[in-house]
Amino acid sequence: KALAPTACTTIEEVGSTGVGALTLGFLALVVTTVVMVAKAANADAERRKYYFCNTFICGVASFSYFAMLSGQGWTAIAGCRQFFYARYIDWAITTPLLILDLGLVAGQDFVTIAAVCGADILMIVAGYMGAVSVVTTVKWFWFLFGMAMFLPVVYSLARTFRETVITRKDPEMIELYGKIAWLTIIMWCFYPMVWLFSEGFASFSVSFEVVAYTIMDIISKCVFTFMIVSAHDALGSPTTAPTQSREYV
């Protein structure tokens, strides 16, 4: 028989500080989305792929923040705590797009990009399942499963993709990849920390959790996007994956 959270008479919901953070996050993401649409409309085909990718990253996140701001996309979990599952729908779509963006900059082959995206999606699913788990032991098994998927994602961004971009011998793209990859890795390392003390131990208030996730989302999406824009000239370089040369006679 499936277990369900104990019936709640009151639910700990997001407060005014959290609502303010959701509002700020929504506005930042919407503005970034509009800027990306404008940039994509005036860009050549080589640069447009980056701008389209970032448009959907920030656009999907904007929808998620609007849902949370409107009182949608949440449920009560064990401990009678408000849980925004809309955030996980957002991450399941936007984090693979961020990996795709990084892969395009690196010139990584699409099979490797797809494999890293697969691990990333499993990580998000594990985080969601852990958050809604009623049995404590099951919750922490899900957390461990998620971290097991997180490690190869970080390794790929820090090592595999970087080795590929170095083979391109383009100093500007190497520098750009280094900046956005480490921004992503550092920010993504904070997410499981916040999860531990919010969905995990429930030590953080819902408002503090919302504020923390919002700050990280703005940096990992909006700041990431404008770092891509700042390298407009470098993005004109073809980003084909390395191939083995063949000699025909």
C-alpha positions as CSV (number, residue, x, y, z in Angstrom):
1,K,0.0,0.0,0.0
2,A,1.4,3.4,-1.0
3,L,2.4,5.7,1.8
4,A,1.0,9.3,1.9
5,P,2.1,12.3,4.0
6,T,0.2,12.8,7.3
7,A,-2.9,15.0,6.8
8,C,-1.8,18.6,7.4
9,T,-3.9,21.1,9.3
10,T,-1.5,23.9,8.4
11,I,1.1,24.1,5.7
12,E,4.4,26.1,5.9
13,E,4.1,28.3,2.8
14,V,6.4,30.8,1.2
15,G,6.4,34.2,2.9
16,S,6.6,37.8,1.6
17,T,10.4,37.5,1.2
18,G,10.1,34.4,-0.9
19,V,7.4,36.0,-3.0
20,G,9.7,39.0,-3.6
21,A,12.4,36.6,-4.7
22,L,10.0,34.9,-7.1
23,T,9.0,38.2,-8.6
24,L,12.6,39.3,-9.1
25,G,13.5,35.9,-10.6
26,F,10.5,36.1,-13.0
27,L,11.4,39.6,-14.1
28,A,15.0,38.8,-14.6
29,L,14.2,35.7,-16.7
30,V,11.6,37.5,-18.8
31,V,13.9,40.4,-19.6
32,T,16.7,38.0,-20.5
33,T,14.3,36.0,-22.7
34,V,13.3,39.1,-24.6
35,V,16.9,40.2,-25.1
36,M,17.7,36.7,-26.5
37,V,14.7,36.8,-28.9
38,A,15.9,40.2,-30.2
39,K,19.5,39.0,-30.5
40,A,18.4,35.8,-32.4
41,A,16.3,37.8,-34.8
42,N,19.4,39.8,-36.0
43,A,22.0,37.1,-35.8
44,D,23.5,34.9,-38.5
45,A,22.8,31.1,-38.4
46,E,26.0,30.3,-36.5
47,R,25.3,32.6,-33.6
48,R,21.5,32.1,-33.7
49,K,21.8,28.6,-32.4
50,Y,23.3,29.9,-29.1
51,Y,20.6,32.6,-28.8
52,F,17.8,30.2,-29.5
53,C,19.1,27.8,-26.9
54,N,19.3,30.6,-24.3
55,T,15.9,31.9,-25.3
56,F,14.3,28.6,-24.3
57,I,16.4,28.2,-21.2
58,C,15.2,31.5,-19.8
59,G,11.7,31.2,-21.4
60,V,10.9,27.9,-19.7
61,A,12.3,29.2,-16.4
62,S,10.1,32.3,-16.8
63,F,7.0,30.0,-17.0
64,S,8.1,28.1,-13.9
65,Y,8.5,31.3,-11.9
66,F,5.2,32.7,-13.1
67,A,3.5,29.4,-12.0
68,M,5.1,29.6,-8.5
69,L,4.4,33.3,-8.2
70,S,0.7,32.6,-9.1
71,G,0.4,29.9,-6.5
72,Q,0.5,27.0,-8.9
73,G,2.9,24.1,-9.4
74,W,3.2,23.1,-5.7
75,T,2.0,20.5,-3.3
76,A,2.4,19.6,0.4
77,I,5.1,17.1,1.2
78,A,6.0,15.3,4.4
79,G,6.4,17.7,7.3
80,C,3.5,19.8,6.0
81,R,5.9,21.9,3.9
82,Q,5.1,23.7,0.6
83,F,7.0,22.0,-2.3
84,F,7.3,23.6,-5.7
85,Y,7.4,20.8,-8.2
86,A,7.2,23.4,-11.0
87,R,10.9,24.0,-10.3
88,Y,11.7,20.4,-11.2
89,I,9.8,20.6,-14.4
90,D,11.9,23.7,-15.2
91,W,15.2,22.0,-14.4
92,A,14.3,18.8,-16.3
93,I,14.1,21.0,-19.4
94,T,16.5,23.9,-18.9
95,T,19.5,22.0,-17.4
96,P,19.9,19.7,-20.5
97,L,19.6,22.9,-22.6
98,L,22.4,24.5,-20.6
99,I,24.5,21.3,-21.2
100,L,23.7,21.6,-25.0
101,D,24.8,25.2,-24.9
102,L,28.1,24.3,-23.3
103,G,28.5,21.4,-25.8
104,L,27.9,23.8,-28.7
105,V,30.6,26.2,-27.4
106,A,33.0,23.3,-26.8
107,G,32.3,21.8,-30.2
108,Q,31.5,18.5,-28.5
109,D,29.9,15.6,-30.5
110,F,26.1,15.2,-30.0
111,V,26.4,11.6,-28.8
112,T,28.4,12.7,-25.8
113,I,26.2,15.7,-25.2
114,A,23.1,13.4,-25.3
115,A,24.7,11.1,-22.8
116,V,25.5,13.9,-20.4
117,C,22.0,15.2,-20.8
118,G,20.6,11.8,-19.9
119,A,22.6,11.6,-16.7
120,D,21.4,15.2,-15.9
121,I,17.8,14.3,-16.3
122,L,18.1,11.2,-14.1
123,M,19.7,13.5,-11.5
124,I,16.7,15.8,-11.6
125,V,14.2,12.9,-11.4
126,A,16.1,11.5,-8.4
127,G,16.0,14.9,-6.7
128,Y,12.2,15.1,-7.2
129,M,11.6,11.6,-6.0
130,G,13.7,12.2,-2.9
131,A,11.8,15.5,-2.2
132,V,8.4,13.8,-2.3
133,S,9.4,10.6,-0.4
134,V,7.6,9.9,2.8
135,V,10.0,7.2,4.1
136,T,13.3,8.8,5.3
137,T,15.5,5.9,4.2
138,V,14.0,6.1,0.7
139,K,14.5,9.8,0.5
140,W,18.3,9.5,1.2
141,F,18.6,6.6,-1.3
142,W,17.1,8.9,-3.9
143,F,19.6,11.7,-2.9
144,L,22.5,9.3,-3.3
145,F,21.2,8.2,-6.7
146,G,21.0,11.8,-7.8
147,M,24.5,12.5,-6.6
148,A,25.7,9.4,-8.5
149,M,24.4,11.0,-11.7
150,F,25.7,14.5,-10.8
151,L,29.3,13.3,-10.6
152,P,29.6,12.3,-14.3
153,V,27.9,15.5,-15.4
154,V,30.5,17.6,-13.5
155,Y,33.3,15.4,-14.8
156,S,32.1,15.8,-18.4
157,L,31.8,19.6,-18.1
158,A,35.2,20.0,-16.3
159,R,37.2,17.5,-18.3
160,T,35.6,15.9,-21.4
161,F,34.1,19.1,-22.9
162,R,37.1,21.2,-22.0
163,E,39.5,18.7,-23.7
164,T,37.3,19.0,-26.9
165,V,37.3,22.8,-26.9
166,I,41.1,22.9,-26.5
167,T,41.5,20.9,-29.7
168,R,39.7,23.7,-31.6
169,K,42.7,26.0,-30.9
170,D,40.5,29.0,-30.7
171,P,41.7,31.1,-27.7
172,E,38.4,33.1,-27.5
173,M,36.2,30.0,-27.4
174,I,38.5,28.3,-24.9
175,E,38.3,31.3,-22.6
176,L,34.5,31.5,-23.1
177,Y,34.0,27.9,-22.3
178,G,36.2,28.1,-19.2
179,K,34.1,30.9,-17.9
180,I,30.6,29.5,-18.5
181,A,31.6,26.0,-17.6
182,W,33.0,26.9,-14.2
183,L,30.1,29.2,-13.5
184,T,27.8,26.3,-14.2
185,I,29.8,23.8,-12.2
186,I,30.1,26.1,-9.1
187,M,26.4,27.1,-9.1
188,W,25.2,23.5,-9.7
189,C,27.3,22.4,-6.6
190,F,25.2,24.7,-4.5
191,Y,21.8,23.1,-5.5
192,P,22.3,19.8,-3.7
193,M,23.5,21.8,-0.6
194,V,20.2,23.8,-0.6
195,W,18.3,20.6,-1.2
196,L,19.9,18.9,1.8
197,F,18.6,21.6,4.2
198,S,15.2,22.2,2.5
199,E,13.7,19.2,0.9
200,G,16.1,17.0,2.9
201,F,16.3,18.0,6.5
202,A,13.7,20.7,6.3
203,S,16.0,23.0,8.3
204,F,15.6,26.0,5.9
205,S,12.2,27.9,5.9
206,V,10.3,27.7,2.6
207,S,11.0,31.4,2.0
208,F,14.8,30.9,2.5
209,E,14.7,27.9,0.2
210,V,13.0,30.0,-2.5
211,V,15.4,32.9,-2.1
212,A,18.4,30.6,-2.4
213,Y,17.1,28.7,-5.4
214,T,16.1,32.0,-7.1
215,I,19.6,33.5,-6.7
216,M,21.2,30.4,-8.1
217,D,18.7,30.3,-11.0
218,I,19.4,33.9,-11.9
219,I,23.2,33.4,-11.9
220,S,23.1,30.0,-13.7
221,K,20.7,31.1,-16.4
222,C,20.6,35.0,-16.8
223,V,24.3,35.6,-16.0
224,F,25.3,32.6,-18.1
225,T,23.2,33.9,-21.0
226,F,24.8,37.4,-20.9
227,M,28.2,35.8,-20.8
228,I,27.3,34.1,-24.0
229,V,26.1,37.4,-25.5
230,S,29.3,39.2,-24.5
231,A,31.3,36.8,-26.7
232,H,29.2,37.6,-29.8
233,D,32.3,37.9,-32.1
234,A,33.8,34.6,-30.9
235,L,30.5,32.7,-31.5
236,G,30.9,33.3,-35.3
237,S,33.5,30.5,-35.4
238,P,32.2,27.2,-36.6
239,T,31.8,24.7,-33.7
240,T,31.9,21.4,-35.4
241,A,33.1,18.5,-33.4
242,P,36.5,17.1,-34.0
243,T,36.6,14.4,-36.7
244,Q,39.3,12.1,-37.8
245,S,40.9,13.1,-41.1
246,R,40.9,10.5,-43.8
247,E,43.2,10.4,-46.8
248,Y,41.7,9.0,-50.1
249,V,43.8,7.9,-53.0
